[in-house]
Amino acid sequence: MKLFYPFERQGSAHLRKSRQYLEDANLGRVEHLAAAEHHSALAKMYSERIARIEAEIGDAFQMHSFSAESVEQTVPEEARLKSDSVLIYPSRASHG
């Protein structure tokens, strides 16, 4: 993109090139500022998402532990399954 500067002398190609570099640098700055703003918004969105998911997980753990406690309180000890309890099913050969 070549810009026209009517009051510039004919022999100042170096000055024209320097102005072009300056415009390119300003354009790059604006583009990067826009990208930074976009990335900042994304980072904020993900931070809010993380906080929401962590809260949901915490609520689920609280509800799970509360329901486990209430089951333990209402079910008599002898009716509860032991953690090492295994059900034995008859084999197919014995059905015959």
Secondary structure, DSSP 8 states (H G I E B T S, - for coil): -----TTS-TT-HHHHHHHHHHHHHHHHHHHHHHHHHHHHHHHHHHHHHHHHHHHHHHHHHHHHHHHHHHHHHHS-GGGS--TT-------GGGG-
